[in-house]
Each structure stands twice: as C-alpha cells, then as structure tokens.
Amino acid sequence: WLMIVGSDLRPATDGVRCLIKSGTSAGIDEGASDYAWWKTQDQIGTTGFAAYLTDSGDSGIRLGRSIGNGTSEGIGFVISMTRPPNGTQNSSYQGSFLEINSGAAIEGQAMFGIGPNNVITQFQFQFSSGNVTSGTFAIYGAKNA
C-alpha cells in the first residue's frame, strides 16, 4: 500500500491537466495506452456542471481538467495505491483531488485508475504543458532502497 500526496501544486502554464505515471528501474512507463482511469468532477457554485470522464487507454492517470497558475490557483491530491506494485497484478489507484481552475473556480473530483503490471520503483507527475512552478510531493508507505 502506498499513498501519494501532492500539495499546493501550481503549473507554469495556465489551463492544464496533469498525469501521474509509474516506472521501473528501466524508466517511466510512457506507453500511449498503458493506463486506464475514471473520474467524476463537480464545480462549486455551478448547476449542472457535474461530469463523468473516463479513458481506457491513456499514457497516465489523469488528474485535473483546467488547472490554473494564478497565485491562489493549482491542485492538491491524495491518491492511494491499493494493489501491490509487485509485477503480479496491475497497479490500482484511487483518490481525490481539489483543483482551483484557470477561471478561479473550485472543482472537486474523485478518481480511480489502473496502471501497468510492473514492479514499480518510481512515479512521475507532469502537467500537460510547462513545468511545476511550486508545490510539495510526499509518498507514504514506501521504503527507501
């Protein structure tokens, strides 16, 4: 069991989404369809905005929709990895995240995902464009080699 936490993450580019990918000692899994994910999202103060999004073949587990890069914008998340990343089963992810989008609106979201069947030794977080300007990451339940 692992828990991945991202706090106060702000992109350099406005209106982006982000992906989490896993990898082995050989590198990050960049396969175009190695991950599947499902998420719901809703925007506070907006009637009828609730959305259900899914992708059964993506290059990572998608978080966020249109993450803002303003001073009070960005994303935070808590994701649990509930299946062992040991190469005998596909890795599974579940969690929630809160995004302040490029229009300064608050979006709350829940997600589930499946990743490759690998012995995972690393994770990569990236925005769809640009760099991570600021923020903090933590992984709990992992033992340093």
N, C-alpha and C positions, 0 to 999 in steps of 0.2 A: 504494500500500500504506500502510495506517495501522495503528497499534497503540494501543488504548485500555486504560489501566491504572487500576484502582480499588484503593486500599489502605486497610485499616482503616476501612471504611465502616460506620457504625452508625446505624440508624434511630431516630427518636424514639418510634416505635410498635413494640411487640413483635409478633413472628409475622407479618411482612410479606414480600412478594416485591418484586422491583424490575424495572423496564423500562428499556431503552435505546431511544431514538428518535432519528431523524435529521431534519434540516431543511435548507431552502434559505434564501436571503436573504429570502424571504417569510415564514419562520417554521418551527416544528416541524411535521412531518407527524403529524397527530392522527387519521388515518383509522382507523376501527374494525377494518379488515381488511387494512391495507397491509403487514403484516409476517407472515412465517411462521417458525417455529422448531421445533427438535427438540433434546432434551437427554436425557442419562442422568444418574442420580444414585444414589449409594450412601451409606449412613451407616456410619461406622466402629463396629465392635462390635455391629452388628445383623444377624443372619442373616435372609436372605430379604427385605431391605428394598429392594434394587435396583429402580429404576423407570425406565421409558422414557416420556417425556412429549412431546407434540407439539401444535402448533396451526397450521393452515394459513391462518388469517385472524385476526390479533390486532392490537392497537393499539401494539405494540412488541415487541422481542426480550426475552423473559422470562429473568431470572436469579433464582436462589434459589427457595426453597419456603416457608420459615417462619423468616426471618432474625430473630435475637434482638437485643435492645437492651441487654442486660446489659453490665457492664464488660468482660468477655472475649468477648463475642459480636459478630457482624457478618458482613461479607462482603468478600472481595477477589477480583479477577478480572484476567485478561489476555485481551483479545479482539483478534484480527487481522481487518482488513477486507481481503479478498484480491481483490476485484474493484474496479475504479476507480469512485469515486463521481462519474462524469462525465456522467451523463444518457443514456449509450448502453446500459447494462446495469443490471439490478437490483443493488444493493449486496449483498455477501455478507459474512457474519461467521462466525468460528469461534473457539472459545476454551475456557477452563476457568475454573472458579471454586471457591472453598472458602468454605463458609458454616459459622458456628457458630450453630446454630438456637436457637429460643426455649426449647428444653429443654437447652441447653448441649451438644448432641451435634454432632460434626463430620460434615458432608456434603460429599463431593467430587463435582464434576459436570463434564461436558463438554457443549458446545453448538455448534449450527450454526444459522444463520438467514439469511433473505433479507429485504431491505428495499426500499423504493420505488426506482424508476428516476429519480433526481433528481441534479442537481449539488449535492452535499452541502456545506454551509458550516458546519454546527453539529450538535452532539449534545446530547441531554438525558437525564439519568439521574434517575429518580424512584422512590420507594418507593410501594407500593400505598396507603399511608396515612401521613400525617405527613411530617415533614421529615428531611433528613440531619443528624444530630446532630454527627458528626465524620467525618473521613476526607480522603483526598487523591486527586485525579484527575490523570492525565497523558495526553497524546496525542503519539505519536511519528510522524514521517513527514509531518507537516503543515507547511506553510509559512505564516507569518503574512502576511496581506494588507497 
